[in-house]
Amino acid sequence: MLLAGAAELLERCSFPPPGTKLACAVSGGADSLALLLLAVAAGCEVTAYHVDHGLRPGSAREADVVAGAAARLGAGFRALSIDCPPGPNLEARARAARLEALPPDAATGHTADDQAETILINLLRGAGLDGLAGMRPGRRHPILRLRRRETAELVRSAGLEPVADPSNLDPAFVRNRVRHELLPLAEQIACRDLVPVLARQAALIADEADLLEALAGELDARDARALATAPPALARRAVRRWLRTLLGSGHPPGAAAVERVMAVAKGGAVGCELPGGVRVRRSRGRLDAT
């Protein structure tokens, strides 16, 4: 099933080769339904995964929308339920729970508009270079170069009725305020559409981040003298790589933790305490962790 306009959209997508098994996270919104449509059009062997957080009445019925779309397109379907009780930091907790429930290589329907929002959110949170690089195009984010208006038009032309999620208008969530307030204001000030601008900057930053990561990989993060004499950007990145392994977290350690280790490497401190109860000490020119 190749709809009018789908071929042009596919040229800007990064789906794996035809015949590849591909899990797609499909909430029922326009972006995720477009992901499902395009994945099938790309010739992938698609299974749509719907995750119900149970956060609002009737949310389970949205799975029926996804199941119907999958059946119509000849894709597989799986419904998943997770427990994510209301409370502080709900947005991040729901995202983490969803990612844990989905297959590790599941594709998501993030678009260029989502990329622009993500970059601004990461900037507000004080993220470093990797955060400002945003999401990376590829199997996990195959429609990242498409615009939200394009996915909506594709779904409309296919005769599918997307789910309207009222939480997307809730100003309690940071992303919604960035989407509906910050980005429109910034575009008004700049007198231009900032989504392609931010997406282009993210791509450039990603290339630079990849280069620094490769160079930092050649630096021994436990060699105190090597860290002390290396360019600060490389030294910090090497320490961050080491700490991520030590702390066992998928998230990079904070800047304060990195700087504490750098102070030990430079001889400004004998040792330091890190989150998770890890202690780093310098001995005979080497950094050890316990």
Order of alpha helices (4+ residues) and beta strands (2+ residues): alpha-beta-alpha-beta-alpha-beta-alpha-alpha-alpha-alpha-alpha-alpha-alpha-alpha-alpha-alpha-beta-beta-beta
